[in-house]
Amino acid sequence: MDKEKTRSPTKGVTLAPDGSPASVLEWLPLVSAFRETVEWVLDVAADIARDYPEEVAAVERVRGFLRARMEGYPAALRLRDALFTVALIMAAIERDVGPLRHRGLSFKNPGEQLQLALERARARLQQIEQAKHFAA
């Protein structure tokens, strides 16, 4: 048996040397990395939508929701905002690295709402790219 950790036979919880649940300690680096990743990806989404204030507002509502939930506070979020933001992120990834299905990141049955949101996000990205091209 590992001297650093002991297993509680009654609860099945691995304990750290100080007696705290080791599983909590093991999650801390992941939580920190997740927060940084969420902030970064939402910065990308907000930047893509920057010329459309209502879309930036949707991304920022998602950011506020995620920050609140990660801090343990209750929060509500409109499904439309969540779907749009996820679709915008997915479309940006597809734009930069190719179709998600080629990377093993596809939905078998994405559902009508997510599919529509993804199509709108792809169309928005295409409009943005065209506007950049004509502006140059």
C-alpha positions as CSV (number, residue, x, y, z in Angstrom):
1,M,0.0,0.0,0.0
2,D,1.3,3.5,-0.9
3,K,2.5,5.4,2.2
4,E,1.4,8.7,0.7
5,K,-2.2,7.7,0.3
6,T,-4.5,5.3,2.2
7,R,-7.9,4.0,1.0
8,S,-10.8,4.3,3.3
9,P,-12.4,0.8,3.2
10,T,-15.9,2.1,4.1
11,K,-16.2,5.1,1.8
12,G,-13.7,4.2,-1.0
13,V,-12.2,7.7,-0.8
14,T,-8.4,8.1,-1.3
15,L,-6.9,10.3,1.3
16,A,-3.9,12.6,1.0
17,P,-1.3,12.6,3.7
18,D,-3.1,15.4,5.6
19,G,-6.3,13.4,5.6
20,S,-8.1,15.5,3.0
21,P,-9.7,13.7,0.0
22,A,-6.9,13.2,-2.6
23,S,-9.5,13.4,-5.4
24,V,-10.0,17.1,-4.6
25,L,-6.3,17.7,-4.7
26,E,-6.0,15.9,-8.1
27,W,-8.7,18.1,-9.7
28,L,-7.1,21.5,-8.8
29,P,-4.7,21.6,-11.8
30,L,-7.4,20.6,-14.1
31,V,-9.8,23.2,-12.8
32,S,-7.2,25.9,-13.2
33,A,-6.4,24.8,-16.7
34,F,-10.1,24.6,-17.5
35,R,-10.7,28.2,-16.3
36,E,-7.8,29.5,-18.4
37,T,-9.0,27.5,-21.5
38,V,-12.6,28.8,-21.0
39,E,-11.4,32.4,-20.8
40,W,-9.2,32.0,-23.8
41,V,-11.8,30.3,-26.0
42,L,-14.4,32.9,-25.0
43,D,-12.0,35.7,-25.9
44,V,-11.6,34.1,-29.3
45,A,-15.4,33.9,-29.7
46,A,-15.9,37.5,-28.6
47,D,-13.2,38.7,-31.0
48,I,-14.8,36.8,-33.9
49,A,-18.2,38.4,-33.1
50,R,-16.7,41.9,-32.3
51,D,-18.6,43.6,-35.2
52,Y,-21.9,42.3,-33.9
53,P,-22.7,43.7,-30.5
54,E,-25.7,41.4,-29.9
55,E,-23.4,38.4,-30.5
56,V,-20.6,39.7,-28.3
57,A,-23.3,40.1,-25.6
58,A,-24.3,36.5,-26.0
59,V,-20.7,35.4,-25.6
60,E,-20.3,37.6,-22.5
61,R,-23.5,36.1,-21.0
62,V,-22.0,32.7,-21.4
63,R,-18.7,33.9,-19.8
64,G,-20.6,35.3,-16.9
65,F,-22.6,32.1,-16.5
66,L,-19.4,29.9,-16.6
67,R,-17.5,32.2,-14.2
68,A,-20.4,32.1,-11.7
69,R,-20.8,28.3,-11.9
70,M,-17.0,27.7,-11.6
71,E,-17.1,29.8,-8.4
72,G,-20.0,27.8,-7.1
73,Y,-22.8,30.4,-7.5
74,P,-26.1,29.6,-9.1
75,A,-26.6,31.1,-12.5
76,A,-29.0,30.9,-15.5
77,L,-28.2,31.0,-19.2
78,R,-30.4,31.1,-22.2
79,L,-30.0,28.1,-24.4
80,R,-29.8,30.3,-27.5
81,D,-26.7,32.0,-26.0
82,A,-25.0,28.7,-25.1
83,L,-25.7,27.2,-28.5
84,F,-24.6,30.2,-30.4
85,T,-21.3,30.5,-28.5
86,V,-20.5,26.7,-28.8
87,A,-21.4,26.9,-32.5
88,L,-19.2,29.9,-33.0
89,I,-16.3,28.2,-31.3
90,M,-16.8,25.0,-33.3
91,A,-17.0,27.0,-36.5
92,A,-13.8,28.8,-35.6
93,I,-12.0,25.6,-34.9
94,E,-13.2,24.2,-38.2
95,R,-12.1,27.3,-40.0
96,D,-8.6,27.1,-38.5
97,V,-7.9,23.3,-38.3
98,G,-10.4,21.8,-40.7
99,P,-13.6,19.8,-40.2
100,L,-14.1,18.6,-36.7
101,R,-15.2,15.1,-37.9
102,H,-11.7,14.6,-39.3
103,R,-10.3,15.2,-35.8
104,G,-12.8,12.8,-34.0
105,L,-14.8,15.7,-32.7
106,S,-18.2,15.4,-34.2
107,F,-21.8,14.9,-33.0
108,K,-23.5,11.8,-34.3
109,N,-26.9,13.5,-33.8
110,P,-26.3,17.1,-33.1
111,G,-29.9,18.0,-32.7
112,E,-31.8,20.6,-34.7
113,Q,-31.0,23.6,-32.5
114,L,-27.3,23.0,-32.3
115,Q,-27.2,22.3,-36.1
116,L,-29.0,25.6,-36.8
117,A,-26.7,27.5,-34.4
118,L,-23.6,25.9,-36.1
119,E,-24.9,26.8,-39.5
120,R,-25.5,30.5,-38.4
121,A,-22.1,30.6,-36.8
122,R,-20.4,29.3,-40.0
123,A,-22.3,31.8,-42.1
124,R,-21.3,34.6,-39.7
125,L,-17.6,33.6,-40.0
126,Q,-17.9,33.5,-43.7
127,Q,-19.4,37.0,-43.7
128,I,-16.6,38.2,-41.5
129,E,-13.9,36.7,-43.7
130,Q,-15.5,38.2,-46.8
131,A,-15.7,41.6,-45.1
132,K,-12.0,41.4,-44.2
133,H,-11.1,40.4,-47.8
134,F,-13.0,43.3,-49.3
135,A,-11.6,45.8,-46.7
136,A,-8.0,44.8,-47.6
